[in-house]
Amino acid sequence: MDKLHAPQDQLRRYNVACQSLMTHVQSQHVDSIPLRTLDSSRLTGMPGSESHHPSRKPRSQVMDNSRWATIQRIWKRSYASDYLGFAILLVLYVLLQVFQEPFHRLFYLNDHRLQYPHAEVERVPVAWLFVYGGGIPLAIIIIWLLVTRSPLQKAHVTVLSFLIALILTSFLTDIVKNSVGRPRPDLIARCKPKAGTPPDKLVGIEVCTETKPHLLQDGWRSFPSGHSSFAFNGLGYLGFFFASQVNALRPNVDLARMILVLAPFVCAALIAISRLEDYRHDVFDVTAGSTLGATIAYLTWRRHYPKLTSPHCATPYSLLAVEKRGFRRLRDEEEGPVASARNGNRQGDYEVGSDSD
């Protein structure tokens, strides 16, 4: 019998010894025990464990990251970068107008392409260009947004991107104008060359007798057409805006919607054609300017709106969707409904009548 009870007595004594050891360990300070003898999971939450845990960040670093995330969120939601870029472009454009002279390309007096008369009165003066290409489209967009009771977010991005498109187009157009220095078709009439200047030799601005600096310098700003680029930018943006709001590329769209979309482009074309009638540009200048203006208008509009074939083309992207998904929203849109179903509900990528952002 004693032999039968011996294993049970040994097991009982072993349990008592283990309990005593655990009591002794718990009574000791944690720091006095070598870290390698304790499981790291038991240190979590104990005093002093924060400094030893490899995945735990200091509180100051966490607070700094939180502040930086808040600044980034405010920067994105307020479109501060767009406003800053607009201000920089505006300052550069003004400096360009005041200080930059065009490159003076040499020319022949007997070049028939430069012998057209100078029109003292333009069909579309610069002041009216700003009205036709900038003021009227902007007013129409604002009225549309007010009548349709669009969310504040939509109105904000639409107007802001319109203004950015105009100043960006004007800046790039003048940069190219001054760099290329192509003579206008009426250059010789502007120049009023000195008597006795050889007609068959290359000459420069030094043979000109015109005393009005702006009139003379502007004779080397033919490419690209500034009127054409500005008109197709402002009125082209209006056309893209109309196309998105009436969903003009949907199947079997009615004629009235198509006329509404095409009307701004027709008006822009008439302004561009007037530059040919005034002998300020040739067809190449007008075509290049029109293409430049329309391209910038489309790219600027597409920064905030889906493509015209999208069912959501009338609504700009929401800020929350941009923060969560970034440029993946464009990839999902291009891939179609299969990708949309795979990546979740697409409705969250668009403003749905809320201006909470």
C-alpha positions as CSV (number, residue, x, y, z in Angstrom):
1,M,0.0,0.0,0.0
2,D,2.9,2.4,0.9
3,K,4.3,1.7,-2.6
4,L,0.9,2.6,-4.2
5,H,0.6,5.9,-2.4
6,A,4.2,7.0,-3.0
7,P,3.6,8.5,-6.5
8,Q,0.6,10.5,-5.2
9,D,2.7,11.9,-2.3
10,Q,5.4,12.9,-4.7
11,L,3.0,14.6,-7.0
12,R,1.4,16.5,-4.0
13,R,4.8,17.7,-2.8
14,Y,5.7,18.8,-6.4
15,N,2.5,20.9,-6.6
16,V,3.1,22.5,-3.3
17,A,6.7,23.4,-4.3
18,C,5.4,24.9,-7.6
19,Q,2.9,27.1,-5.8
20,S,5.5,28.3,-3.3
21,L,7.8,29.2,-6.2
22,M,5.1,31.2,-8.0
23,T,4.2,33.0,-4.8
24,H,7.9,33.9,-4.4
25,V,8.2,35.1,-8.0
26,Q,5.1,37.3,-7.8
27,S,6.4,38.9,-4.6
28,Q,9.6,40.1,-6.3
29,H,9.9,43.3,-8.3
30,V,9.6,42.7,-12.0
31,D,12.8,44.6,-12.8
32,S,14.9,42.3,-10.7
33,I,13.9,39.3,-12.8
34,P,16.0,38.7,-16.0
35,L,13.8,39.7,-19.0
36,R,14.7,36.5,-20.8
37,T,13.1,34.3,-18.1
38,L,9.7,35.9,-18.6
39,D,7.3,35.6,-21.5
40,S,7.0,39.0,-23.3
41,S,3.2,38.7,-23.4
42,R,3.1,38.7,-19.6
43,L,5.0,42.0,-19.5
44,T,2.3,43.8,-21.4
45,G,0.6,46.3,-19.2
46,M,3.1,45.9,-16.3
47,P,5.1,48.9,-15.0
48,G,8.2,49.5,-17.2
49,S,6.9,47.3,-20.0
50,E,6.4,50.2,-22.4
51,S,10.1,50.9,-22.7
52,H,11.0,47.3,-23.4
53,H,8.2,46.4,-25.8
54,P,9.6,46.5,-29.4
55,S,6.3,47.4,-31.1
56,R,5.2,50.2,-28.6
57,K,6.0,53.8,-29.8
58,P,6.8,56.6,-27.3
59,R,3.8,58.8,-26.5
60,S,5.5,61.9,-27.9
61,Q,6.1,60.2,-31.2
62,V,2.4,59.1,-31.4
63,M,1.3,62.7,-30.6
64,D,3.6,64.1,-33.3
65,N,2.2,61.6,-35.9
66,S,-1.3,62.6,-34.9
67,R,-0.6,66.3,-35.3
68,W,1.0,65.7,-38.8
69,A,-2.0,63.6,-39.9
70,T,-4.3,66.4,-38.8
71,I,-2.3,69.0,-40.7
72,Q,-2.4,66.8,-43.8
73,R,-6.1,66.3,-43.5
74,I,-6.8,70.0,-43.2
75,W,-4.4,70.7,-46.1
76,K,-6.3,68.3,-48.4
77,R,-9.8,69.2,-47.3
78,S,-9.3,73.0,-47.7
79,Y,-7.6,72.6,-51.1
80,A,-4.7,74.7,-49.7
81,S,-2.3,73.3,-52.3
82,D,-4.6,74.4,-55.1
83,Y,-5.0,77.9,-53.7
84,L,-1.2,78.2,-53.2
85,G,-0.6,77.0,-56.8
86,F,-3.1,79.5,-58.1
87,A,-1.4,82.3,-56.3
88,I,2.0,81.3,-57.6
89,L,0.8,81.1,-61.2
90,L,-0.9,84.5,-60.9
91,V,2.3,86.1,-59.6
92,L,4.4,84.5,-62.3
93,Y,2.0,85.5,-65.0
94,V,2.1,89.2,-63.9
95,L,5.9,89.1,-63.8
96,L,5.9,87.6,-67.2
97,Q,3.7,90.4,-68.6
98,V,5.8,93.1,-67.1
99,F,9.4,92.0,-67.6
100,Q,9.6,89.4,-70.3
101,E,10.2,90.3,-73.9
102,P,9.8,87.9,-76.7
103,F,12.5,86.4,-78.7
104,H,13.0,88.5,-81.9
105,R,13.2,86.1,-84.8
106,L,14.9,87.4,-87.9
107,F,12.7,88.0,-91.0
108,Y,12.8,89.1,-94.7
109,L,10.9,92.3,-95.7
110,N,9.8,90.5,-98.9
111,D,8.3,87.6,-97.0
112,H,4.7,87.7,-98.2
113,R,3.5,85.9,-95.1
114,L,4.4,88.9,-93.0
115,Q,3.0,91.6,-95.3
116,Y,-0.7,91.6,-94.2
117,P,-2.2,94.9,-92.9
118,H,-2.4,95.7,-89.2
119,A,-6.0,95.9,-88.0
120,E,-6.2,98.9,-85.6
121,V,-9.6,97.7,-84.2
122,E,-9.8,94.0,-83.3
123,R,-13.0,92.0,-83.7
124,V,-12.5,90.6,-80.2
125,P,-10.4,93.0,-78.1
126,V,-8.5,91.6,-75.1
127,A,-11.0,93.1,-72.6
128,W,-13.9,91.4,-74.3
129,L,-12.0,88.1,-74.5
130,F,-11.9,88.1,-70.7
131,V,-15.6,88.6,-70.7
132,Y,-16.4,86.0,-73.3
133,G,-13.9,83.4,-72.3
134,G,-13.8,83.9,-68.5
135,G,-16.6,86.0,-67.1
136,I,-19.6,84.6,-68.9
137,P,-18.7,80.9,-68.5
138,L,-18.0,81.5,-64.8
139,A,-21.3,83.2,-64.3
140,I,-23.2,80.4,-66.1
141,I,-21.5,77.8,-64.0
142,I,-22.4,79.6,-60.8
143,I,-26.0,80.1,-61.8
144,W,-26.3,76.4,-62.7
145,L,-24.9,75.4,-59.3
146,L,-27.3,77.7,-57.5
147,V,-30.3,76.6,-59.5
148,T,-29.6,72.9,-59.0
149,R,-28.8,73.5,-55.3
150,S,-25.5,71.7,-55.7
151,P,-23.5,70.8,-52.5
152,L,-20.9,73.3,-51.4
153,Q,-18.1,70.8,-52.1
154,K,-19.2,70.5,-55.7
155,A,-19.4,74.3,-56.2
156,H,-16.0,74.8,-54.5
157,V,-14.1,72.4,-56.7
158,T,-15.8,73.4,-59.9
159,V,-15.2,77.1,-59.6
160,L,-11.7,76.7,-58.2
161,S,-10.6,74.3,-61.0
162,F,-12.1,76.7,-63.6
163,L,-10.0,79.6,-62.3
164,I,-6.9,77.4,-62.1
165,A,-7.4,76.3,-65.7
166,L,-7.6,79.9,-66.9
167,I,-4.5,81.1,-65.2
168,L,-2.5,78.0,-66.1
169,T,-3.5,78.3,-69.8
170,S,-2.6,82.0,-69.9
171,F,0.8,81.4,-68.2
172,L,1.8,78.5,-70.5
173,T,0.6,80.3,-73.6
174,D,2.7,83.4,-72.9
175,I,5.7,81.2,-72.0
176,V,5.6,79.6,-75.4
177,K,4.9,82.9,-77.1
178,N,7.9,84.6,-75.7
179,S,10.2,81.6,-76.2
180,V,9.3,80.9,-79.8
181,G,9.2,84.5,-81.0
182,R,7.3,83.8,-84.2
183,P,6.4,86.9,-86.2
184,R,2.8,87.8,-86.8
185,P,1.3,88.1,-90.3
186,D,1.2,91.9,-89.8
187,L,4.8,92.2,-88.5
188,I,6.1,94.5,-91.3
189,A,3.1,96.8,-90.9
190,R,3.9,97.0,-87.2
191,C,7.6,97.4,-87.7
192,K,7.6,100.2,-90.2
193,P,11.2,99.4,-91.4
194,K,13.7,102.1,-92.2
195,A,13.9,103.3,-95.8
196,G,16.6,101.6,-97.8
197,T,16.4,98.3,-95.8
198,P,17.3,95.5,-98.2
199,P,14.2,93.3,-98.8
200,D,16.1,90.1,-99.5
201,K,18.3,90.0,-96.4
202,L,17.5,88.8,-92.9
203,V,16.9,91.7,-90.6
204,G,15.9,92.1,-87.0
205,I,14.0,94.5,-84.7
206,E,16.8,97.1,-85.1
207,V,15.4,98.1,-88.5
208,C,12.0,99.0,-87.1
209,T,10.9,102.6,-86.5
210,E,7.7,101.9,-84.5
211,T,7.8,104.0,-81.3
212,K,5.1,102.1,-79.3
213,P,7.0,99.4,-77.4
214,H,4.0,97.1,-76.8
215,L,2.7,97.3,-80.4
216,L,6.2,96.4,-81.7
217,Q,7.1,93.7,-79.2
218,D,3.7,92.0,-79.7
219,G,4.6,91.5,-83.3
220,W,6.8,88.5,-82.3
221,R,4.1,86.7,-80.2
222,S,2.2,84.9,-82.9
223,F,2.6,81.2,-81.7
224,P,0.3,80.0,-80.2
225,S,-2.8,82.2,-80.4
226,G,-3.6,83.6,-76.9
227,H,-7.2,84.4,-77.8
228,S,-7.7,80.8,-79.1
229,S,-6.2,79.2,-76.0
230,F,-8.1,81.4,-73.6
231,A,-11.4,81.0,-75.4
232,F,-11.2,77.2,-75.7
233,N,-10.1,76.9,-72.1
234,G,-12.9,78.9,-70.5
235,L,-15.7,78.0,-72.9
236,G,-14.3,74.5,-73.3
237,Y,-14.4,74.0,-69.5
238,L,-18.0,75.1,-69.7
239,G,-18.7,72.6,-72.4
240,F,-17.2,69.7,-70.4
241,F,-19.2,70.9,-67.4
242,F,-22.4,70.8,-69.3
243,A,-21.5,67.4,-70.8
244,S,-21.1,66.0,-67.3
245,Q,-24.2,67.5,-65.9
246,V,-26.6,66.4,-68.6
247,N,-24.7,63.0,-69.2
248,A,-24.3,63.9,-72.8
249,L,-22.5,60.6,-73.8
250,R,-25.2,58.3,-72.6
251,P,-26.9,56.3,-75.3
252,N,-29.7,57.9,-77.3
253,V,-29.1,61.4,-75.8
254,D,-31.5,64.0,-77.1
255,L,-30.5,66.8,-79.5
256,A,-31.1,69.6,-77.0
257,R,-28.5,68.3,-74.7
258,M,-26.0,68.0,-77.5
259,I,-26.6,71.5,-78.6
260,L,-26.1,72.7,-75.0
261,V,-22.7,70.9,-74.9
262,L,-21.5,72.1,-78.3
263,A,-22.6,75.7,-78.0
264,P,-19.6,76.8,-75.9
265,F,-17.1,75.1,-78.3
266,V,-18.7,76.9,-81.3
267,C,-18.4,80.2,-79.5
268,A,-14.7,79.5,-78.8
269,A,-14.2,78.6,-82.4
270,L,-15.7,81.9,-83.6
271,I,-13.3,83.8,-81.3
272,A,-10.4,81.9,-82.7
273,I,-11.5,82.5,-86.3
274,S,-11.6,86.2,-85.6
275,R,-7.8,86.2,-85.1
276,L,-7.5,85.0,-88.7
277,E,-9.7,87.7,-89.9
278,D,-7.7,90.3,-88.1
279,Y,-4.4,88.9,-89.5
280,R,-3.0,88.4,-86.1
281,H,-2.3,84.7,-86.6
282,D,-2.3,82.0,-89.2
283,V,-4.2,78.7,-89.1
284,F,-1.3,76.9,-87.4
285,D,-1.2,79.4,-84.5
286,V,-4.9,79.2,-84.0
287,T,-5.0,75.4,-84.1
288,A,-2.2,75.1,-81.6
289,G,-3.7,77.6,-79.2
290,S,-7.2,76.0,-79.4
291,T,-5.7,72.6,-78.7
292,L,-3.7,73.9,-75.8
293,G,-6.7,75.6,-74.2
294,A,-9.1,72.7,-74.6
295,T,-6.5,70.2,-73.3
296,I,-5.8,72.1,-70.1
297,A,-9.6,72.6,-69.6
298,Y,-10.2,68.9,-69.9
299,L,-7.3,67.8,-67.6
300,T,-8.2,70.4,-65.0
301,W,-11.9,69.3,-65.0
302,R,-10.9,65.6,-64.8
303,R,-8.9,66.2,-61.6
304,H,-12.2,66.4,-59.8
305,Y,-14.8,64.7,-62.0
306,P,-15.2,61.2,-63.4
307,K,-14.9,60.6,-67.1
308,L,-18.0,61.5,-69.2
309,T,-19.0,57.8,-69.8
310,S,-19.3,57.2,-66.1
311,P,-22.8,57.1,-64.6
312,H,-21.5,59.4,-61.8
313,C,-20.0,62.0,-64.1
314,A,-22.2,64.8,-62.8
315,T,-20.7,64.5,-59.3
316,P,-17.1,65.3,-58.2
317,Y,-15.0,62.9,-56.2
318,S,-15.5,63.2,-52.5
319,L,-12.5,64.1,-50.3
320,L,-13.1,61.1,-48.1
321,A,-12.8,58.8,-51.0
322,V,-9.6,60.4,-52.2
323,E,-8.1,60.1,-48.7
324,K,-9.1,56.4,-48.4
325,R,-8.4,55.2,-51.9
326,G,-6.2,57.8,-53.6
327,F,-5.8,57.3,-57.4
328,R,-7.3,53.8,-57.2
329,R,-10.7,55.4,-57.8
330,L,-9.6,56.1,-61.4
331,R,-8.5,52.6,-61.9
332,D,-11.7,51.2,-60.6
333,E,-13.7,53.5,-62.8
334,E,-11.8,52.5,-65.9
335,E,-12.2,48.8,-65.1
336,G,-15.9,49.0,-64.7
337,P,-18.5,47.5,-62.5
338,V,-16.6,44.2,-61.9
339,A,-13.8,46.1,-60.2
340,S,-16.3,48.3,-58.4
341,A,-18.0,45.3,-56.9
342,R,-14.6,43.8,-55.9
343,N,-13.4,46.9,-54.1
344,G,-16.7,47.8,-52.4
345,N,-19.5,50.2,-53.0
346,R,-18.6,52.9,-55.5
347,Q,-21.1,55.3,-54.2
348,G,-18.8,56.3,-51.4
349,D,-16.3,57.7,-53.9
350,Y,-18.7,60.5,-54.9
351,E,-20.5,63.4,-53.2
352,V,-24.2,62.4,-52.8
353,G,-25.6,65.7,-51.9
354,S,-23.7,66.3,-48.7
355,D,-21.3,69.2,-48.1
356,S,-19.9,67.9,-44.9
357,D,-16.4,67.8,-46.4
